[in-house]
């Protein structure tokens, strides 16, 4: 993965609104859990678009400071989410390998897992996503290069 795909704020917002439309078509939801950090921004947009006021965040750290993947046994997950059921959306910005959702689904099997973007492998663990992405490095508008 040497090529980078830069996503503009305008495209990100339009793609997140497309995600909202797909979420609306799939059912009714009353709670959002943002996967911190990448899911915080799309979760905010979805919360406003779908008028969902019950919002939480979960910290999921699968990379160390050198951006190396941690083994599953070393992943840090924290958050006080309360009840997570079939009316709960767990939101991230990108389903890359699918690892984040695969691990979180073990803890929250009833939730609906959604992301704005999904690569081929990540899509397998994502219930709803807006845009297919190639297996390239994705640079979001908030990323500092």
PEGI-V944861 format. One line per field, one symbol per residue. ss: DSSP state (H for helix, E for strand, L for the rest). phi: phi as a letter, one per 20 degrees, with the letter a starting at -180 (. if undefined). Layout:
# PEGI-V944861
ss: ???
phi: ???
This chain:
# PEGI-V944861
ss: LLLEEELLHHHHHHHHHHHHHHHHHHLLLLEEEEEELLHHHHHHHHHHHHLLLLEEEEEEELELLLLLELLHHHLEEELLLLLLLLLEEEEEEEELLLHHHHHHHHHLLLLEEEEEEELHHHHLLLLEEEEELLLLEEELLLLLL
phi: .dfddedefffgffffffggfffgfeqdccbcdeefdgefffffffgffdlddeccccecddcefemefefgfdfdcbqdemfccfdddddcfbeeenfgffffffecfefdecbfcbegffffddfbbecfcfecfedefefde
